[in-house]
C-alpha cells in the first residue's frame, strides 16, 4: 500500500508540473479550411454592395497581371456578421469590417492563427464608413501582400514537409544555396551554369530555371540587361517542340521589374510573358535576380507555367513560392 501511495504521489506531481508548464501555452488549434486563394469577407450586405465592398474588390479581386486570360488575385466570399459562426472561423484567410463609434482603436489589424492554423486575419477597425475607406486606402499595398504572403508561406511549409531532397544538390552546386521542391518535381537539365527542374503533367507544366552569369559592367539589374541575358540563356537551354524553336520573352507586353527584399536577400523581381520562337506557346514567368555571395555573378531563379487548359494564377503562385524558399546553405 505504501508503494502504491508513492507511485500515486509521483504521478500527481508529474501531472501538476505538466499543467504548470502548459498553463501559458496557446490551446491547440484546428487546421484551416477553405480553398487556396480564397478570402472570407465578414461585412454586412449594404457595405458589401457599396463603396467599402468595391474598395475591397479593387484591392483583392483585381485582375492578376501577366496572365493570358482574366483571373482575380483572390476569390472573395461575403459572409454577413450574423452568419460568421465557428465553421467560417476555420477559414484560411479572413477579412473583417468592424465599424463602431465605440471602438477603442482604429486602423488595420493583422493577426495570425486566431481561430485555426495556419490562418491570416485582417480587420478594419473604424468609427464610421468614411474612416473605414481611409484605412483601406492607406493599406492598399500591405493588405494584398499580407494575404499573398500567407498563401506563399503555406505552400513553402508544404514543400518542406514533402520535399524532394535529391534536388538540393544541383541547386547548391550552381548557387551555393537551396530551394525547397515538393515531391513531383524532377531534374530536367543540368550544366555548369544552368539547372532546369519541373513538375510536368499531361496538361500542366510548372518549372523553375536557375542560372548564373558574370555581373555586367553597367546597370546589372536594369530590365534591359535582365531580359537580354534571359533571352540568351533561354535560346541556349530551353528548346521548343520543333527544330530551331526556343523560349524567349514576349514583346507584346513589356515586362516589369521591382526591387524586393525577403529573408535578408535583396533581389530584383521581373514579371512578363514567355513565348516560343517558331511555335504558338506561351505563358507567365517571374524571376528573382540577385548577387552571388562573392558579388562576382548574378544568380537568377525563375518560375514559369504552361497550362493552356487551366487557370494559371494558382499554378504560378505555387511555383513562384518555391523561389521565395531560397536560402543560402550554411
VMD Tcl script that draws the C-alpha trace (Angstrom):
set ca {
  {0.00 0.00 0.00}
  {2.87 2.37 0.82}
  {4.39 1.65 -2.60}
  {1.08 2.42 -4.33}
  {0.77 5.72 -2.46}
  {4.31 6.69 -3.51}
  {3.52 5.97 -7.17}
  {0.25 7.89 -6.95}
  {2.02 10.89 -5.45}
  {4.67 10.78 -8.18}
  {2.03 10.66 -10.93}
  {0.18 13.57 -9.33}
  {3.40 15.58 -9.20}
  {4.18 14.91 -12.88}
  {0.66 15.93 -13.91}
  {0.88 19.08 -11.82}
  {4.20 20.04 -13.38}
  {2.82 19.37 -16.87}
  {-0.15 21.57 -16.06}
  {2.15 24.38 -14.88}
  {4.32 24.15 -17.99}
  {1.30 24.14 -20.28}
  {-0.51 26.91 -18.45}
  {0.94 29.67 -20.66}
  {0.70 27.75 -23.89}
  {-1.82 28.61 -26.54}
  {-4.52 25.98 -26.98}
  {-4.11 23.59 -29.89}
  {-5.87 24.97 -32.92}
  {-7.57 23.03 -35.74}
  {-6.23 23.15 -39.26}
  {-7.65 25.81 -41.54}
  {-10.32 25.10 -44.12}
  {-11.12 26.69 -47.47}
  {-9.53 26.75 -50.90}
  {-6.17 28.31 -51.67}
  {-6.52 31.91 -52.82}
  {-9.94 32.36 -51.17}
  {-10.78 35.09 -48.62}
  {-13.87 35.23 -46.39}
  {-15.02 38.87 -46.11}
  {-17.12 39.46 -42.99}
  {-19.21 42.53 -43.87}
  {-22.90 43.50 -43.90}
  {-24.80 43.48 -47.19}
  {-25.10 47.28 -47.57}
  {-21.37 47.88 -47.20}
  {-20.52 44.84 -49.32}
  {-22.57 46.22 -52.18}
  {-21.39 49.79 -51.57}
  {-18.12 51.75 -51.58}
  {-16.33 49.61 -48.99}
  {-17.07 46.37 -50.83}
  {-15.89 47.99 -54.06}
  {-12.67 49.07 -52.34}
  {-12.02 45.52 -51.12}
  {-12.69 44.08 -54.59}
  {-10.43 46.66 -56.23}
  {-7.55 45.65 -53.98}
  {-8.04 41.90 -53.65}
  {-10.08 40.73 -56.64}
  {-8.38 42.80 -59.33}
  {-7.09 41.02 -62.44}
  {-3.68 39.40 -62.00}
  {-1.04 40.93 -64.24}
  {0.67 38.92 -66.97}
  {-1.94 36.23 -67.39}
  {-3.41 35.42 -70.79}
  {-6.99 35.42 -69.50}
  {-8.66 37.40 -66.72}
  {-8.12 35.80 -63.32}
  {-8.62 37.54 -59.95}
  {-5.83 37.93 -57.45}
  {-8.07 36.32 -54.80}
  {-11.58 34.87 -54.74}
  {-13.75 36.82 -52.28}
  {-16.75 35.28 -50.47}
  {-19.06 37.53 -48.45}
  {-20.31 36.37 -45.04}
  {-22.65 38.68 -43.05}
  {-21.52 39.28 -39.44}
  {-24.58 37.44 -38.08}
  {-23.60 34.31 -40.03}
  {-19.93 34.37 -39.05}
  {-20.02 31.19 -36.97}
  {-17.40 28.62 -35.98}
  {-17.45 26.99 -39.40}
  {-16.36 30.21 -41.13}
  {-13.87 30.99 -38.37}
  {-11.85 27.97 -39.52}
  {-11.14 29.57 -42.91}
  {-7.55 30.14 -44.01}
  {-7.98 33.86 -44.90}
  {-10.47 36.20 -43.19}
  {-11.11 39.93 -43.67}
  {-13.41 41.61 -41.13}
  {-15.05 45.03 -41.28}
  {-15.68 46.47 -37.80}
  {-17.38 49.88 -37.87}
  {-18.35 51.03 -34.39}
  {-18.28 54.53 -32.83}
  {-17.24 52.84 -29.57}
  {-14.05 51.27 -30.99}
  {-11.12 51.94 -28.69}
  {-8.62 51.90 -31.56}
  {-8.89 52.35 -35.31}
  {-6.79 51.08 -38.18}
  {-5.96 47.85 -39.98}
  {-5.23 44.99 -37.62}
  {-3.31 41.89 -38.77}
  {-3.46 38.62 -36.84}
  {-2.12 35.10 -37.28}
  {-3.74 31.86 -36.11}
  {-6.74 33.49 -34.47}
  {-9.15 30.53 -34.62}
  {-7.20 27.96 -36.68}
  {-3.74 27.43 -38.13}
  {-2.06 28.49 -40.32}
  {-4.59 31.34 -40.51}
  {-4.38 35.01 -41.51}
  {-6.97 37.53 -40.31}
  {-7.14 41.22 -41.23}
  {-9.62 43.54 -39.53}
  {-10.62 47.11 -40.33}
  {-11.50 48.99 -37.15}
  {-13.19 52.33 -37.84}
  {-15.62 54.77 -36.24}
  {-17.59 55.26 -39.45}
  {-17.75 54.45 -43.16}
  {-15.52 57.36 -44.21}
  {-12.88 56.31 -41.71}
  {-13.02 52.72 -42.98}
  {-12.45 53.85 -46.57}
  {-9.45 55.93 -45.49}
  {-7.96 52.95 -43.60}
  {-8.44 50.66 -46.61}
  {-6.79 53.19 -48.93}
  {-3.85 53.53 -46.56}
  {-3.42 49.73 -46.55}
  {-3.73 49.32 -50.33}
  {-0.20 47.88 -50.57}
  {0.03 46.00 -47.28}
  {-3.36 44.24 -47.36}
  {-2.89 42.26 -50.62}
  {0.68 41.41 -49.64}
  {-0.49 40.16 -46.22}
  {-2.73 37.53 -47.79}
  {-0.25 36.83 -50.61}
  {2.49 36.13 -48.06}
  {0.11 33.88 -46.11}
  {-0.61 31.75 -49.18}
  {3.08 31.68 -50.05}
  {4.14 30.61 -46.55}
  {1.64 27.73 -46.57}
  {3.00 26.49 -49.88}
  {6.61 26.72 -48.67}
  {5.75 24.84 -45.48}
  {4.12 22.11 -47.55}
  {7.14 21.98 -49.88}
  {9.47 21.48 -46.92}
  {7.20 18.83 -45.42}
  {7.14 16.81 -48.66}
  {10.49 17.93 -50.06}
  {12.28 16.11 -52.86}
  {15.68 16.22 -51.17}
  {17.59 14.91 -54.20}
  {17.05 18.27 -55.91}
  {19.04 20.18 -53.32}
  {22.41 19.08 -54.71}
  {22.21 20.52 -58.27}
  {20.88 23.85 -56.96}
  {23.54 24.08 -54.28}
  {26.36 23.31 -56.71}
  {25.20 26.12 -59.00}
  {24.21 28.79 -56.49}
  {25.60 27.94 -53.05}
  {22.03 27.86 -51.74}
  {19.00 25.59 -51.80}
  {15.40 25.70 -52.98}
  {12.70 23.52 -51.43}
  {10.96 21.50 -54.15}
  {7.98 19.32 -53.21}
  {7.64 15.76 -54.47}
  {6.68 15.59 -58.13}
  {9.46 17.88 -59.35}
  {12.28 16.28 -61.32}
  {15.60 17.40 -62.76}
  {15.25 18.12 -66.49}
  {18.66 19.57 -67.33}
  {21.90 20.44 -65.55}
  {25.02 22.21 -66.86}
  {27.80 24.20 -65.20}
  {25.70 27.39 -65.24}
  {22.10 26.23 -65.75}
  {19.59 23.98 -63.97}
  {16.04 23.14 -65.09}
  {13.65 21.47 -62.62}
  {9.99 20.84 -63.46}
  {6.76 19.18 -62.45}
  {5.34 18.10 -65.80}
  {1.88 16.58 -66.03}
  {-0.33 15.81 -69.01}
  {-1.84 19.29 -69.30}
  {0.30 21.44 -66.97}
  {3.96 22.30 -66.67}
  {5.35 24.13 -63.63}
  {9.08 24.76 -63.91}
  {11.96 26.51 -62.20}
  {15.06 27.60 -64.10}
  {18.24 28.54 -62.24}
  {21.22 30.13 -63.92}
  {24.16 32.42 -63.22}
  {26.36 34.74 -65.26}
  {29.14 37.30 -64.62}
  {27.98 40.69 -63.39}
  {27.63 43.12 -66.35}
  {29.74 46.25 -66.22}
  {26.84 48.69 -66.36}
  {23.49 48.64 -64.53}
  {23.32 44.85 -63.92}
  {19.71 44.92 -62.69}
  {18.19 47.07 -65.42}
  {15.25 45.48 -67.19}
  {17.12 45.64 -70.50}
  {20.10 43.68 -69.14}
  {17.93 41.15 -67.30}
  {15.77 40.42 -70.37}
  {18.72 40.35 -72.78}
  {20.51 37.78 -70.65}
  {17.28 35.83 -70.13}
  {16.73 35.54 -73.89}
  {20.31 34.42 -74.38}
  {20.04 31.71 -71.73}
  {16.61 30.52 -72.90}
  {17.71 30.19 -76.52}
  {20.69 28.09 -75.47}
  {18.92 25.86 -72.96}
  {15.12 25.71 -73.42}
  {14.19 24.37 -76.86}
  {10.67 24.22 -78.26}
  {8.93 21.23 -79.80}
  {10.17 21.97 -83.33}
  {13.68 22.23 -84.73}
  {15.02 25.75 -84.33}
  {12.32 26.80 -81.85}
  {13.20 28.07 -78.37}
  {11.82 30.00 -75.43}
  {12.15 33.79 -75.41}
  {10.50 36.82 -73.83}
  {7.32 38.10 -75.43}
  {7.44 41.70 -76.68}
  {3.64 42.02 -76.88}
  {3.56 43.28 -73.28}
  {6.59 44.93 -71.72}
  {7.94 43.14 -68.63}
  {8.16 44.98 -65.31}
  {10.78 44.96 -62.57}
  {10.76 45.94 -58.91}
  {13.29 45.74 -56.10}
  {12.36 43.49 -53.15}
  {13.90 42.01 -50.02}
  {12.90 38.69 -48.45}
  {14.59 36.86 -45.59}
  {17.62 39.14 -45.82}
  {18.16 38.70 -49.57}
  {17.87 41.74 -51.85}
  {16.69 40.84 -55.35}
  {15.11 42.26 -58.47}
  {11.77 40.72 -59.40}
  {10.89 40.57 -63.10}
  {7.44 39.62 -64.43}
  {6.42 39.07 -68.00}
  {5.24 36.66 -70.68}
  {7.35 33.94 -72.22}
  {6.72 32.57 -75.70}
  {8.34 30.08 -78.04}
  {10.04 31.41 -81.15}
  {8.74 29.35 -84.04}
  {5.70 27.96 -82.20}
  {2.40 29.06 -80.62}
  {3.16 28.50 -76.96}
  {3.41 30.94 -74.07}
  {2.57 31.83 -70.51}
  {3.60 33.87 -67.46}
  {7.01 33.92 -65.81}
  {8.53 35.59 -62.76}
  {12.21 35.73 -61.86}
  {14.41 36.80 -58.94}
  {17.88 38.18 -59.78}
  {20.49 38.72 -57.05}
  {24.23 38.75 -56.41}
  {26.23 35.64 -55.63}
  {27.90 35.67 -52.18}
  {31.22 36.85 -53.66}
  {29.50 39.56 -55.73}
  {31.06 38.38 -58.98}
  {27.98 36.75 -60.55}
  {24.27 37.34 -60.94}
  {22.11 34.39 -59.86}
  {18.62 34.07 -61.36}
  {15.84 31.81 -60.14}
  {12.84 31.82 -62.48}
  {9.40 30.21 -62.35}
  {7.16 29.70 -65.37}
  {3.88 27.96 -66.10}
  {2.37 26.37 -69.19}
  {-1.27 25.33 -68.70}
  {-3.44 26.18 -71.70}
  {-6.50 24.36 -70.29}
  {-6.42 25.71 -66.73}
  {-6.37 28.89 -64.67}
  {-2.76 29.89 -64.26}
  {-2.85 32.06 -61.15}
  {-2.88 29.20 -58.60}
  {-0.26 27.27 -60.57}
  {2.01 30.31 -60.82}
  {1.54 31.09 -57.11}
  {2.63 27.54 -56.27}
  {5.80 27.54 -58.34}
  {6.63 31.18 -57.53}
  {6.59 30.27 -53.84}
  {9.50 27.91 -54.50}
  {11.60 30.94 -55.48}
  {10.82 32.50 -52.09}
  {12.06 29.35 -50.35}
  {15.64 30.07 -51.44}
  {18.18 30.17 -48.64}
  {21.95 30.19 -48.54}
  {23.38 26.86 -47.43}
  {25.11 27.34 -44.08}
}
mol new
graphics top color blue
foreach p $ca { graphics top sphere $p radius 0.5 }
foreach p [lrange $ca 0 end-1] q [lrange $ca 1 end] { graphics top cylinder $p $q radius 0.2 }
display resetview
